[in-house]
């Protein structure tokens, strides 16, 4: 089966515990001396406006992914401990269209 994004088993469990929905999007980050970088982030919640995302069901969870991030070889993982656990996105550099 061809996945839109790889999700490790611990992240799948975490997402299911948080409601079974994940949003993968770009988040702008600014530097102290100017400049802008977009960082891929994953959040265990639906997007504010789902019209701007591709929607997929994978591993029994609902995935909303920004079109520019789909099929980029990215992977969602989870890190942290107890209430400080959070999702992260790892993988190759993102190629802009």
C-alpha positions as CSV (number, residue, x, y, z in Angstrom):
1,X,0.0,0.0,0.0
2,X,1.3,3.5,-0.9
3,X,1.2,5.8,2.1
4,X,1.0,9.6,1.8
5,X,3.4,9.9,4.8
6,X,5.1,7.3,7.0
7,X,3.9,7.2,10.7
8,X,5.8,5.1,13.3
9,X,3.8,2.8,15.5
10,X,4.2,4.9,18.7
11,X,3.0,8.0,16.8
12,X,-0.1,6.1,15.5
13,X,-1.0,5.1,19.1
14,X,-0.5,8.6,20.3
15,X,-2.7,10.1,17.5
16,X,-5.4,7.5,18.3
17,X,-5.3,8.5,22.0
18,X,-5.7,12.1,21.0
19,X,-8.8,11.5,18.8
20,X,-7.5,9.8,15.7
21,X,-6.8,13.0,13.6
22,X,-3.4,14.5,12.6
23,X,-2.6,17.6,10.6
24,X,0.7,18.0,8.8
25,X,1.5,21.5,7.6
26,X,4.3,24.0,7.2
27,X,4.9,26.4,10.1
28,X,6.9,29.6,9.4
29,X,9.8,30.3,11.7
30,X,11.6,33.6,11.8
31,X,15.2,34.2,12.8
32,X,16.5,36.8,15.1
33,X,18.1,38.8,12.3
34,X,15.5,38.4,9.7
35,X,14.9,35.5,7.3
36,X,12.1,33.0,7.2
37,X,12.1,29.2,7.1
38,X,9.1,26.9,6.9
39,X,9.3,23.9,9.2
40,X,7.0,20.8,8.7
41,X,5.0,20.2,11.9
42,X,2.4,17.5,12.9
43,X,-0.4,18.3,15.3
44,X,-2.9,15.8,16.7
45,X,-6.0,17.8,15.8
46,X,-7.9,18.7,12.6
47,X,-6.9,21.8,10.7
48,X,-8.7,25.1,11.1
49,X,-9.7,25.1,7.4
50,X,-9.6,21.6,5.9
51,X,-10.2,23.0,2.3
52,X,-6.5,23.7,2.1
53,X,-5.4,20.2,2.8
54,X,-5.5,16.8,1.2
55,X,-7.4,14.3,3.3
56,X,-6.4,10.6,3.7
57,X,-7.3,7.7,5.9
58,X,-4.2,5.6,6.8
59,X,-3.6,3.2,9.7
60,X,-7.2,3.9,11.0
61,X,-6.4,7.6,11.5
62,X,-7.5,10.7,9.6
63,X,-4.7,12.6,8.0
64,X,-4.9,16.2,6.8
65,X,-1.7,17.0,4.9
66,X,-0.6,20.2,3.1
67,X,-0.4,19.4,-0.6
68,X,3.3,20.5,-0.8
69,X,4.2,17.9,1.9
70,X,2.5,14.8,0.5
71,X,4.8,12.1,-1.0
72,X,7.9,13.9,0.2
73,X,9.4,10.9,2.1
74,X,8.5,12.4,5.5
75,X,7.9,10.5,8.7
76,X,5.8,11.3,11.8
77,X,7.2,10.3,15.1
78,X,6.4,11.0,18.8
79,X,8.9,12.1,21.5
80,X,8.8,13.2,25.0
81,X,7.4,11.7,28.2
82,X,3.9,11.6,29.8
83,X,2.0,14.9,29.3
84,X,5.0,16.4,27.5
85,X,4.7,14.0,24.5
86,X,4.4,15.6,21.1
87,X,4.5,14.8,17.4
88,X,7.4,15.7,15.1
89,X,8.1,15.4,11.4
90,X,11.4,14.1,10.1
91,X,12.7,13.3,6.7
92,X,14.3,14.8,3.6
93,X,14.4,18.5,2.8
94,X,11.1,19.8,1.5
95,X,11.1,20.7,-2.1
96,X,9.0,23.8,-3.0
97,X,6.9,23.8,-6.2
